[in-house]
Amino acid sequence: MKQFFYIVLLLGAGLCHAQSPSRLTTDLLEHTDRVFLDGYPSSLSLGELGTAVERCQRTEIRNARPLLGWVVNSDRPNTLQTACRILVASSPDLLAEDRADLWDSGRTESDNSTAVPYGGEPLRPSTVYYWKVKTWDSHGVESPYSQVRSFITAARLDGETARYPLQVTDEYPVHITSTGNGQALIDFGKDAFGRLKLTLSSDKETDTAIIRLGETLREGRIDRRPPGTVRYAEYRLPLSAGTHTYLVKIRPDRQNTHVKADTNAVRPIFMPDYTGEVMPFRYCELENARPLQVVRQTVHYPFNETAASFHSSDTVLNQIWELCKYSVKATSFAGVYVDGDRERIPYEADALINQLCHYTADREFAIARYSHEYLIRVPTWPTEWIIQSVLMAWTDYLYTGNRVSLQRFYDDLKAKSLLALKESNGLISSRTGKATPELLRAIHFRGSGSFRDIVDWPQQGILGLEKNEPGETDGFVFTDYNTVVNAYHCEALRLLSRIAGALGNAADEALYAGEAQRVKERINRLLFDPKKGCYVDGIGTDHSSLHANMFPLAFGIPSPKQTKSVTAYIRTRGLACSVYGSQFLLDAIYDAHDAAYGLQLLTSTGERSWYNMIRAGSTISLEAWDNKYKPNQDWNHIWGAAALNLIARKLMGIEPVEPGFARIRIKPQPATLRQAEIRIPSIRGDIRASFVNTPGRTFVLEVDIPANATAEVWLPKVSKKYRLTVDDTPQKGNVNGDFVIAEVGSGKHVFNVSSM
């Protein structure tokens, strides 16, 4: 009897570890059951939509066979999913009885938890469905079923990427200052896109309130003539006697709401009727009114401010993180990645940086995919940015583990590698007549002319105190065969090979791998100057810009010997690139393991720095380092937020090695940074890392890896002779240059590297 009692206790102890799956996704969207009413989250369920459908917004799944995903949970270390069972039903009552009338997968041996195809009969349009899942793991533990998740299909199941509706959030002032004579200055604390709602009291029918909205102040008042495209607007509001609530209707700006397409046949993105027009503002001035309540109705894509966090021993770095993280939310107001408020047009360069930043800030993948696919069909004019579609496609797959977009747009991605521009010297050129009508149709380019190389933007501009060349291209000399565009081409071919492999196309995998190697050899033969130890801008010039070197280095083109001299040359150029270019500059620097220089640039307080955006008074990342470098810049441009993903991906070193974060690399490069901790979301769950660094003596790293994932952890060797412990157990690790690598499974782990 006693033996039986102990067996029961042991079984009970095992069962206490069994945790149900959570954070269920349908076609990458977690909150498919949310219903919005005029942009506000509501208490309505999907089953109640028939009573208020005209004013409601909801997420509609547009696939007849969607992909399902979930987070595996376990408090046991080294947990991997070994099997799962999915139930899909037409009502939650059936699922409550563990029954399914649409699909019961049965116990299926699989470790896939990120992109499992629905296997029942094709779903019907405009129908609500319900599902749940349970798992088995490598410890033999069977989980309980997850909570039930519901979703609704669209009227047209066209396979397009679904996304959330835009959300409206009421935000209140952080400070109100009375300036006398019936005037008040209202500060919402941060800039945001929205409308204004006021509750005002008036004694007379003849009163008219004057309302001013703006992004910046001058001498204690809203700047009436702000620089660049910084916004200001004035409104007159007739008042009624008594207390009333008023809504200020934002006037559309002709520049960013004009129906006519630009020279690239690209139209701006328009706001939906349920949000109305918005403008970015932080401050509000009131005259001739007694405010009882002032509300900014902020419009944004649904965003979880608590999904990611970072803190370090460097206060400048902390402020930059917060600036860039908030920028992701604030600039999502259009529901698709746009370049800011001046044009409200999607551009590939903005979308690529936005994609990486959004993955860092929130567990959200659909808006990045939607924006990327929009740009496949509606590309812009720069040669390099057309190629960036391939980079975005591969990044999407790495972060989601979901191949649907790769499969659907594979032919488009092949065309956007621009292999059709290849010349006899093995390089590509946009200036030798090969941009034929057939090629333009294949890449969906609809502009009035052809595309051309950009390198960086703006290409012209005034000189700055910390810069010796006009524009942001570091004096780049454009020739027929440019180094930057060919570096992009080489990277696109390399990634196309991996995409083909992911899709099971072995012939294309070999073809594009061979083409990538060929272009790499040609770049190193024709564009690298061995005497100078760096790349020139192109064939026919001996000028060597920062860009001609940082892009090849970012894309892994130099040999190990060349990498050393190219990195040394890059150090001499400083931040001679735009905020867009900084993404690739810092990628290159950290990939070359020059962590000290990377930290120097990230934490710089000079004029060309992320900190300068804060000093200028903006709460959203700028389009340029300072107004002087782009006189028409706006103060709400996501490509200025690259530091967010650089902190996560390069300084803290957290990146997916295998699609869907099945395998994670954690490779911190702290340089002299003493302490830092980070939490970022992933498709498999949160990833945490924190370190304490005593340069030259000890480095202690703590990580928390989500279940159903493994990790390779790269630790800086603090000295030639070192001692490594993993969870207090001595290990040798695998040495790779100045790093020692340890392999771990899910759960919490502590690594200690100390000098001997």
C-alpha positions in Angstrom: 0.0 0.0 0.0 2.8 2.4 0.9 4.5 1.6 -2.5 1.3 2.5 -4.3 1.1 5.7 -2.4 4.6 6.8 -3.4 3.8 5.9 -7.1 0.7 8.2 -6.9 2.8 11.0 -5.4 5.4 10.6 -8.2 2.7 10.7 -10.9 1.1 13.7 -9.3 4.5 15.4 -9.3 4.9 14.7 -13.0 1.4 16.0 -13.7 2.2 19.3 -12.0 4.7 20.0 -14.7 2.2 19.6 -17.5 1.3 23.1 -18.8 -1.1 23.8 -21.6 0.0 25.5 -24.8 -0.7 29.2 -25.0 -0.6 32.2 -27.3 -2.3 30.4 -30.1 -2.0 32.0 -33.6 -3.9 31.6 -36.8 -1.9 32.7 -39.8 0.5 34.4 -37.5 -2.2 36.4 -35.6 -2.7 35.8 -31.9 -5.7 37.9 -31.1 -8.1 36.8 -33.8 -11.1 36.9 -31.5 -10.9 40.6 -30.8 -13.7 42.8 -32.0 -13.2 46.6 -32.3 -16.0 49.2 -32.2 -15.0 52.4 -34.1 -11.4 51.4 -33.4 -11.8 50.8 -29.7 -11.5 47.2 -28.3 -15.0 46.1 -27.3 -16.7 43.4 -25.3 -18.3 41.9 -28.4 -17.4 38.4 -29.4 -17.2 37.1 -32.9 -20.5 35.3 -32.4 -22.2 38.6 -31.7 -21.1 40.5 -34.8 -24.4 40.3 -36.5 -25.9 42.9 -34.1 -23.3 45.7 -34.8 -21.4 44.7 -37.9 -21.5 48.1 -39.6 -19.5 49.8 -36.8 -17.3 46.9 -36.0 -13.8 46.0 -37.2 -12.3 42.5 -36.8 -9.5 40.4 -38.1 -10.5 38.2 -41.0 -8.5 35.1 -41.9 -8.2 34.9 -45.7 -7.0 31.4 -46.1 -9.2 28.3 -46.6 -6.4 26.3 -45.0 -4.7 28.6 -42.4 -1.6 27.8 -40.5 -1.9 27.3 -36.8 0.7 27.9 -34.1 1.2 28.0 -30.3 3.8 28.4 -27.6 4.9 25.2 -25.8 5.1 25.7 -22.0 7.1 23.7 -19.5 9.0 24.3 -16.3 11.3 21.4 -17.1 14.6 22.2 -18.8 15.5 20.9 -22.2 11.9 20.5 -23.3 11.0 19.8 -26.9 7.6 19.0 -28.4 7.3 15.5 -29.8 3.6 15.4 -30.7 0.5 17.4 -30.8 -3.3 17.1 -31.3 -5.4 19.8 -32.8 -9.2 20.1 -32.6 -11.1 22.5 -34.9 -14.9 22.9 -34.5 -17.8 25.0 -35.5 -18.8 25.7 -31.9 -17.0 26.0 -28.6 -19.5 23.5 -27.0 -18.0 20.7 -29.1 -14.5 21.6 -28.0 -15.6 21.6 -24.3 -16.3 17.9 -24.8 -13.0 17.4 -26.6 -14.8 16.8 -29.9 -14.3 18.3 -33.3 -16.7 18.3 -36.3 -14.2 19.9 -38.7 -10.8 18.5 -38.0 -9.2 16.2 -35.4 -5.6 15.8 -36.2 -5.2 12.9 -33.7 -1.9 12.5 -32.0 0.6 13.6 -34.6 4.3 13.0 -34.1 5.8 16.4 -34.8 8.0 19.1 -33.3 6.3 21.8 -35.4 4.6 24.4 -33.2 4.8 27.5 -35.4 3.2 26.7 -38.7 1.0 23.6 -38.7 -1.4 23.5 -41.7 -5.1 23.0 -41.0 -5.9 19.6 -42.4 -9.7 19.4 -42.5 -12.1 20.3 -45.3 -11.5 23.8 -46.7 -13.0 26.5 -44.5 -16.0 28.4 -45.7 -16.2 32.2 -46.1 -17.6 34.5 -43.4 -17.7 31.8 -40.8 -16.6 31.7 -37.2 -14.4 28.7 -36.2 -12.9 27.5 -32.9 -9.8 25.5 -32.1 -7.5 24.2 -29.3 -4.4 22.1 -29.1 -2.5 19.8 -26.7 1.1 18.6 -26.9 3.4 15.8 -25.7 7.0 16.6 -24.9 10.5 15.0 -24.7 9.9 14.2 -21.0 6.9 12.1 -21.9 4.5 14.7 -20.5 1.1 15.1 -22.0 -0.2 18.7 -21.6 -3.8 19.7 -21.0 -5.6 21.3 -23.9 -5.1 25.0 -24.4 -7.8 27.5 -24.0 -10.1 27.8 -27.0 -9.3 30.4 -29.7 -11.8 31.6 -32.2 -11.4 33.3 -35.6 -13.6 34.4 -38.5 -12.9 33.9 -42.2 -13.2 36.7 -44.8 -16.0 36.9 -47.4 -13.3 36.2 -50.0 -10.7 33.5 -49.2 -8.0 34.8 -51.5 -5.0 33.8 -49.5 -3.9 37.3 -48.8 -2.1 38.1 -45.5 -4.5 39.1 -42.7 -3.8 41.9 -40.3 -5.5 43.5 -37.3 -7.7 46.6 -37.7 -6.2 49.9 -36.4 -6.8 50.7 -32.8 -7.8 53.9 -31.1 -6.5 54.7 -27.6 -7.6 57.6 -25.5 -4.5 59.4 -24.1 -4.5 62.2 -21.6 -2.2 65.1 -20.9 0.8 64.7 -18.7 0.9 68.4 -18.0 -1.4 71.4 -18.5 0.1 74.9 -18.1 -2.1 78.0 -17.9 -0.5 80.8 -19.8 -3.1 83.5 -18.7 -5.8 85.3 -20.6 -7.9 82.1 -21.1 -5.0 80.3 -22.7 -3.5 76.9 -21.9 -0.6 74.8 -23.1 -1.3 71.0 -23.0 1.5 68.5 -23.2 0.7 64.8 -23.9 4.3 63.8 -23.1 4.9 62.1 -26.5 4.2 62.7 -30.1 1.5 60.5 -31.7 -0.8 60.4 -34.6 -4.4 61.1 -33.7 -7.4 63.4 -33.3 -8.4 65.7 -30.5 -11.5 65.4 -28.3 -12.3 68.2 -25.9 -14.9 68.8 -23.2 -15.2 72.6 -22.9 -17.4 74.9 -20.9 -18.6 78.3 -22.2 -20.9 81.1 -20.9 -21.8 82.5 -24.3 -23.0 81.1 -27.7 -20.7 83.6 -29.4 -17.4 82.2 -28.1 -14.9 80.6 -30.5 -12.1 78.5 -29.2 -8.8 78.6 -31.0 -7.0 75.3 -31.0 -3.4 74.8 -32.1 -1.7 71.4 -32.5 2.0 70.8 -33.1 5.0 68.6 -32.6 7.5 71.1 -31.2 7.8 74.2 -29.1 9.5 77.5 -29.6 10.0 79.9 -26.6 7.3 78.0 -24.6 4.6 78.0 -27.3 3.8 75.7 -30.1 6.1 76.5 -33.0 3.9 78.1 -35.7 6.6 77.7 -38.4 8.4 74.4 -37.5 11.3 73.2 -39.6 11.1 70.5 -42.4 7.9 68.6 -42.3 7.4 68.9 -38.6 3.6 69.5 -38.2 1.5 72.4 -37.1 -2.2 73.2 -37.5 -4.7 75.7 -36.2 -8.4 75.2 -35.9 -11.3 77.5 -34.9 -14.1 75.8 -32.9 -17.5 77.6 -32.4 -18.8 76.9 -28.9 -22.2 76.4 -27.6 -23.2 77.8 -24.2 -22.8 75.2 -21.4 -20.6 72.1 -21.2 -20.2 70.0 -24.4 -17.7 67.5 -25.9 -16.2 68.4 -29.3 -14.2 66.5 -31.8 -11.7 68.4 -33.9 -11.8 67.0 -37.4 -8.2 66.9 -38.8 -7.8 68.5 -42.2 -6.1 66.2 -44.7 -2.7 67.3 -45.9 -2.6 67.4 -49.7 1.0 66.2 -49.9 0.2 62.9 -48.1 -3.4 62.3 -49.0 -3.4 63.3 -52.7 -5.1 60.6 -54.8 -2.7 61.0 -57.7 0.2 58.6 -57.6 3.8 59.8 -57.6 6.3 59.3 -60.4 6.7 55.7 -59.3 2.9 55.1 -59.7 2.8 54.7 -55.9 -0.1 56.1 -54.0 -0.1 57.2 -50.3 -1.8 55.1 -47.8 -5.2 56.5 -46.7 -6.7 56.3 -43.3 -9.9 54.2 -42.9 -13.3 55.9 -42.2 -13.6 54.5 -38.7 -10.4 56.4 -37.5 -10.8 59.5 -39.8 -7.8 61.6 -40.7 -5.0 62.0 -38.2 -1.9 64.2 -37.7 1.1 63.8 -35.5 1.1 66.2 -32.5 2.4 66.3 -28.9 1.2 69.7 -27.9 -2.1 71.5 -27.9 -2.8 75.2 -27.2 -6.2 76.4 -26.3 -7.5 80.0 -26.4 -10.9 81.3 -25.3 -11.9 78.0 -23.7 -12.1 76.4 -20.2 -11.0 72.8 -20.7 -12.7 70.3 -18.5 -11.1 67.3 -20.3 -8.7 67.0 -23.2 -8.2 63.6 -24.9 -5.9 62.7 -27.8 -7.5 59.8 -29.7 -4.3 58.1 -30.8 -4.4 55.8 -33.7 -2.0 52.9 -34.0 -1.7 49.2 -34.9 -2.4 47.1 -31.8 0.7 47.1 -29.7 1.8 45.5 -26.5 4.1 47.9 -24.7 5.2 45.2 -22.2 6.3 42.6 -24.8 9.9 43.7 -24.7 12.2 45.4 -22.3 15.8 46.4 -22.0 18.0 48.1 -19.3 21.7 48.6 -19.0 24.3 50.4 -17.1 24.5 53.0 -19.8 21.7 55.6 -19.3 22.1 56.9 -22.9 21.6 53.5 -24.3 18.5 53.1 -22.2 17.0 56.3 -23.5 17.7 55.3 -27.1 16.0 52.0 -26.6 12.8 53.7 -25.3 12.8 56.2 -28.1 13.1 53.6 -30.8 10.6 51.1 -29.1 8.0 53.8 -28.9 8.6 54.8 -32.5 7.5 51.3 -33.6 4.1 51.9 -32.1 3.7 55.5 -33.0 4.6 55.0 -36.7 2.2 52.1 -37.2 -0.8 54.5 -37.5 -1.4 53.6 -41.2 -1.7 49.8 -40.7 1.1 49.3 -43.2 4.7 50.4 -42.9 5.1 53.9 -44.4 8.0 56.3 -44.6 6.5 58.9 -42.2 4.0 61.6 -42.3 5.3 63.7 -45.2 4.4 61.1 -47.9 2.8 58.2 -46.1 4.2 55.9 -48.8 5.6 52.4 -48.2 9.3 52.1 -49.2 11.3 48.9 -49.0 14.1 50.5 -47.0 11.8 51.8 -44.3 9.9 48.4 -44.2 13.1 46.4 -43.8 14.2 48.3 -40.7 10.6 48.5 -39.4 10.3 44.7 -39.8 13.3 44.0 -37.7 12.3 46.6 -35.1 8.7 45.4 -34.8 9.9 41.8 -34.2 12.1 43.2 -31.4 9.3 45.3 -29.8 6.3 43.0 -30.0 5.2 39.5 -30.8 3.7 40.6 -34.1 4.5 39.3 -37.6 1.5 40.0 -39.8 2.0 43.8 -40.4 5.6 43.1 -41.5 4.5 40.4 -43.9 1.6 42.5 -45.2 3.9 45.5 -45.8 6.5 43.3 -47.5 4.0 41.7 -49.8 2.5 45.1 -50.6 5.9 46.3 -51.8 6.5 43.2 -53.9 3.5 44.4 -56.0 4.1 48.1 -55.6 7.9 48.6 -55.6 9.7 52.0 -55.5 12.5 53.3 -57.7 15.9 52.6 -56.0 17.7 49.5 -57.4 18.9 48.4 -54.0 15.4 48.7 -52.5 13.8 46.5 -55.1 16.4 43.9 -54.1 15.5 44.3 -50.4 12.3 42.4 -51.0 14.4 39.2 -51.0 16.0 40.2 -47.7 12.6 40.9 -46.2 11.2 37.5 -47.4 14.0 35.5 -45.8 13.8 37.5 -42.6 10.0 36.8 -42.4 10.7 33.1 -42.7 13.5 33.1 -40.2 11.4 34.9 -37.5 8.1 33.0 -38.2 9.0 29.6 -39.6 6.1 30.0 -42.0 6.8 29.3 -45.7 3.4 30.5 -47.2 4.7 33.9 -48.3 7.9 32.3 -49.8 5.9 29.9 -51.8 3.4 32.4 -53.0 5.9 35.0 -54.2 8.9 32.8 -55.2 8.8 33.9 -58.8 8.6 37.5 -57.8 11.5 37.2 -55.5 13.6 35.6 -58.2 12.9 38.5 -60.5 13.8 41.0 -57.7 17.2 39.6 -57.4 17.8 41.5 -60.7 19.9 38.6 -62.1 18.5 39.8 -65.5 20.8 42.8 -65.3 24.0 40.6 -65.3 26.7 41.8 -67.7 29.6 40.0 -69.2 31.9 41.0 -66.3 29.6 39.2 -63.9 28.2 42.3 -62.2 24.9 44.0 -62.6 24.1 47.5 -63.7 21.0 49.6 -63.9 22.6 51.9 -66.5 23.5 49.5 -69.4 20.1 49.1 -71.0 19.1 45.8 -69.6 16.1 47.2 -67.6 13.8 46.0 -70.3 10.0 46.3 -70.3 9.9 42.6 -69.6 12.0 43.0 -66.5 10.0 46.0 -65.3 6.8 43.9 -65.6 8.4 41.0 -63.8 9.3 43.2 -60.8 5.9 45.1 -61.0 7.6 48.4 -61.5 5.1 50.9 -62.8 7.0 54.2 -62.7 7.3 56.7 -65.5 11.0 55.9 -65.9 13.4 53.2 -64.8 14.9 52.5 -61.5 18.3 53.8 -60.5 20.9 53.2 -57.7 20.4 55.2 -54.5 23.3 54.1 -52.1 21.9 56.3 -49.4 19.5 59.2 -49.0 19.6 62.1 -49.4 22.2 62.1 -52.0 22.7 65.9 -51.8 22.5 68.3 -48.8 24.4 70.8 -46.8 27.6 70.2 -44.8 27.4 69.5 -41.1 29.7 70.1 -38.2 30.6 66.4 -37.9 30.6 65.7 -41.6 32.8 66.7 -44.6 30.7 65.6 -47.5 27.3 66.9 -48.8 24.4 64.5 -48.7 24.6 61.1 -46.9 26.5 59.0 -49.5 30.0 59.9 -48.2 30.9 61.4 -51.6 30.0 58.1 -53.4 31.0 58.2 -57.1 28.3 56.6 -59.2 29.6 54.5 -62.2 28.0 51.9 -64.4 29.0 49.1 -62.0 28.6 50.1 -58.4 29.8 48.2 -55.4 26.7 48.8 -53.2 24.1 47.5 -55.7 26.3 44.5 -56.5 26.7 43.7 -52.8 22.9 43.7 -52.4 22.7 41.5 -55.5 25.1 39.0 -54.0 23.2 38.9 -50.8 19.9 38.4 -52.6 21.3 35.5 -54.6 22.7 33.9 -51.4 19.3 34.2 -49.7 17.4 33.0 -52.8 19.5 29.8 -52.6 18.3 29.3 -49.0 14.7 30.1 -50.0 14.8 27.6 -52.7 16.2 25.0 -50.3 13.4 25.8 -47.8 10.9 25.2 -50.6 12.5 21.9 -51.6 13.8 23.2 -55.0 17.3 21.6 -55.1 18.1 22.7 -58.6 17.4 26.4 -57.8 19.2 26.1 -54.5 22.4 25.0 -56.3 21.9 27.6 -59.1 21.6 30.6 -56.9 24.4 29.4 -54.5 26.7 29.3 -57.5 25.6 32.7 -58.8 26.1 34.2 -55.4 29.6 32.8 -55.2 30.4 34.1 -58.7 29.3 37.6 -57.8 31.2 37.5 -54.6 34.4 36.6 -56.4 33.8 39.3 -59.0 33.3 42.0 -56.4 36.5 41.0 -54.6 38.4 40.9 -57.9 37.1 44.0 -59.6 36.0 46.3 -56.8 38.5 45.7 -54.0 41.7 47.8 -54.0 44.4 45.6 -52.3 46.8 48.6 -52.0 44.2 50.6 -50.0 42.8 47.5 -48.3 39.2 48.6 -49.0 36.5 48.6 -51.7 36.2 51.4 -54.3 32.7 52.8 -55.2 32.7 51.2 -58.6 34.6 50.3 -61.7 36.2 53.4 -63.1 36.8 55.3 -59.8 39.4 55.1 -57.1 37.1 56.8 -54.5 36.3 54.6 -51.5 33.2 55.6 -49.5 31.9 54.3 -46.3 29.0 52.7 -48.2 31.2 50.8 -50.6 32.7 49.1 -47.6 30.0 48.7 -45.1 27.5 47.0 -47.4 30.0 44.3 -48.5 31.0 43.7 -44.9 27.4 43.5 -43.7 26.7 40.9 -46.4 29.8 38.8 -45.6 31.6 39.4 -48.9 35.2 40.1 -47.8 37.6 37.3 -47.1 38.9 37.1 -43.5 42.0 39.1 -44.5 40.0 41.7 -46.3 37.6 41.9 -43.4 40.3 43.2 -41.1 41.4 46.0 -43.4 37.9 46.9 -44.4 36.8 47.2 -40.8 39.8 49.4 -40.1 38.8 51.7 -43.0 35.2 51.9 -41.9 36.4 53.2 -38.5 38.0 56.2 -40.3 34.7 57.3 -41.8 32.6 57.6 -38.6 28.8 57.9 -39.1 29.1 59.2 -42.7 25.8 57.7 -43.6 22.1 58.4 -43.0 20.0 56.9 -40.2 18.9 54.3 -42.8 22.6 53.4 -43.6 23.3 53.0 -39.9 21.4 49.7 -39.9 23.9 48.2 -42.3 26.9 50.0 -40.8 26.3 48.6 -37.3 25.4 45.2 -38.7 28.7 45.2 -40.4 30.7 46.4 -37.4 29.2 43.8 -35.0 29.5 41.0 -37.5 33.2 41.9 -37.8 33.3 41.7 -34.0 34.3 45.3 -33.6 32.1 45.6 -30.5 33.9 48.6 -29.0 33.3 50.7 -32.1 29.7 49.5 -32.3 29.0 50.5 -28.7 30.7 53.9 -29.3 28.4 54.6 -32.2 25.2 53.4 -30.4 25.9 55.5 -27.3 27.3 58.6 -29.1 26.0 61.9 -28.0 27.4 63.8 -31.0 25.3 65.6 -33.5 25.1 62.5 -35.7 23.6 60.1 -33.1 20.4 58.6 -31.9 20.8 60.6 -28.7 20.7 63.8 -30.8 17.1 62.9 -31.8 16.2 63.0 -28.1 18.2 66.3 -27.6 16.3 67.8 -30.5 13.1 67.3 -28.6 11.5 64.5 -30.6 9.9 61.5 -28.9 9.8 59.5 -32.2 12.8 58.7 -34.3 13.8 61.3 -36.9 14.2 60.9 -40.6 17.8 62.2 -40.4 20.4 62.8 -37.7 19.5 66.5 -37.6 17.4 69.0 -39.5 20.5 70.4 -41.2 21.1 67.1 -42.9 17.6 66.9 -44.4 15.9 70.2 -44.3 12.5 68.7 -45.3 12.7 65.8 -42.8 9.8 64.7 -40.6 9.9 63.8 -36.9 8.2 60.4 -37.1 10.2 58.2 -39.4 10.7 54.6 -38.4 14.0 54.0 -40.4 15.6 56.2 -37.7 14.8 53.6 -35.1 17.4 51.0 -36.3 19.1 51.1 -32.9 16.3 49.1 -31.4 16.9 46.0 -33.4 20.7 46.6 -33.3 20.7 46.5 -29.5 18.7 43.2 -29.5 20.3 41.5 -32.5 23.9 42.6 -32.3 24.8 44.1 -28.9 22.8 41.5 -27.0 23.2 39.1 -29.9 19.8 37.4 -30.0 18.9 36.1 -33.5 17.2 33.0 -35.0 19.6 30.5 -36.6 16.9 28.2 -37.8 13.5 29.3 -39.1 10.9 30.1 -36.4 13.6 30.4 -33.7 13.8 26.6 -33.6 17.5 27.3 -32.9 18.5 30.5 -31.3 21.9 32.3 -31.3 22.7 34.4 -28.2 26.0 36.2 -28.9 26.4 39.2 -26.7 29.2 41.7 -27.6 29.4 44.0 -24.6 32.8 45.7 -25.1 33.0 47.9 -22.0 29.3 47.8 -21.2 29.2 46.6 -17.6 25.6 45.3 -17.3 22.6 44.7 -19.5 19.3 42.7 -19.5 16.8 42.2 -22.2 13.6 40.4 -22.9 12.3 40.1 -26.4 9.3 38.1 -27.8 9.6 35.4 -30.4 7.2 33.0 -32.2 8.1 30.4 -29.6 7.9 32.6 -26.5 9.9 35.2 -24.7 13.7 35.0 -24.8 15.6 36.6 -21.9 19.3 37.4 -21.4 21.3 39.4 -18.9 25.0 39.8 -18.3 27.4 41.3 -15.8 30.7 42.1 -17.5 34.1 42.8 -16.0 36.3 43.3 -19.1 39.4 41.1 -19.0 38.3 39.3 -15.9 34.8 37.7 -15.9 31.7 37.6 -18.0 28.5 36.1 -16.4 25.5 35.5 -18.6 22.0 34.3 -17.6 19.5 33.2 -20.3 16.0 31.8 -20.4 15.2 29.9 -23.6 11.6 29.1 -24.5 10.4 25.5 -24.7 10.7 23.7 -28.0 13.9 25.5 -28.9 17.6 25.1 -28.5 20.4 27.7 -28.3 24.0 28.2 -29.2 25.5 30.7 -26.8 28.6 32.6 -27.8 30.5 33.9 -24.9 33.4 36.4 -25.1 36.7 34.9 -24.1 37.9 37.3 -21.4 41.5 36.1 -21.8 43.6 33.6 -23.7 43.4 31.3 -20.7 39.9 31.0 -19.4 37.6 28.8 -17.3 34.0 28.2 -18.5 31.1 26.9 -16.3 27.6 26.2 -17.5 25.1 25.9 -14.7 28.0 25.5 -12.3 29.5 22.6 -14.3 32.9 23.1 -16.0 32.8 22.8 -19.8 35.4 23.3 -22.5 33.0 24.7 -25.1 34.0 25.2 -28.8 36.4 28.1 -29.5 35.6 30.3 -32.4 37.9 33.3 -32.7 37.4 35.4 -29.6 34.3 33.5 -28.5 33.7 30.2 -26.8 30.4 28.5 -27.7 28.2 26.3 -25.5 25.0 24.4 -26.6 21.9 24.4 -24.3 18.3 23.5 -24.4 15.3 25.3 -23.1 15.0 26.8 -19.6 17.2 28.9 -17.5 21.0 28.6 -17.7 24.0 30.5 -16.2 27.3 30.8 -18.0 30.5 32.1 -16.3 33.7 32.8 -18.2 36.6 33.9 -16.1 40.3 34.4 -16.7 42.8 32.0 -15.2 
